[in-house]
């Protein structure tokens, strides 16, 4: 990215914010219970728009028109969700799956190794490989959307991944400029998100997750001597958040696609800030930093053992165990507190 574009982008973004506030463009209507509970302020879901504009210009320079089309459709799907035009989660999942499958097939995006012989054998079949990639990306974008219920949580999570790449570029053989561009746009969105000026919205969560998902799959394919479990370690939190949510709702006989307030970050929020006088912006930031400081430490350990699948699997299992222990404690506490 040419650096002269940065100030131009900032000026354009400020104009968009001013126009949105004046004419109520991209206004979050706060229909969902979990949004009303954890963020009572009036917000504009402009985060996705800013990411989309920035990434589109980047890929226009590289003449990556197919990727721009892919990102456009993912962004549009999220935008239709934000505007409550597609309010049925099952329809959103369907559109996501179709869009991702078409572009995964067209771009020939594949996961070449999981270090599990049985799975790798079936991944040699291109159709099965494509379906597997679609499944992974679907889990990532919808799990990431769950995290976005807490302001700055998703953005700081992605920034922590980029910082790991930034301090480990010699180890990871990652181009500097790609990382710097992503850090710039995420820090910009983070700042606006922090002060409650904008939120990511579904459009931002979907788009950001697709960008990271594709980049990490490409990274794994170009560096197949690294363990693929390093990528799983980087993405464990949003992916497990979704899978665990589906499992617990299945056993409690709740609809797995409806929003609720029983995600880990929401239970932590209620526990830590039950009697706090801090405003919601400070509470969101503090909790996001606590969660992602933990994740950053785990990522930092993992990057130094990037060849060791056994150790990386141990770290993933350790994370899941910590998650479940804390979750069990918090859900038990909340039940006692409510009763």
RAKAMO-V995798 format. One record per helix or strand. SS is the DSSP state (h for helix, s for strand). FROM is the first residue (numbers start at 1). TO is the last residue. If there is no record, write none. Layout:
SS,FROM,TO / SS,FROM,TO
This chain:
h,4,23 / s,27,27 / h,33,38 / s,44,44 / h,47,61 / h,65,82 / h,89,107 / h,117,123 / h,126,147 / h,153,167 / h,169,172 / h,176,194 / h,201,222 / h,229,251 / h,264,272 / h,280,303 / h,309,338
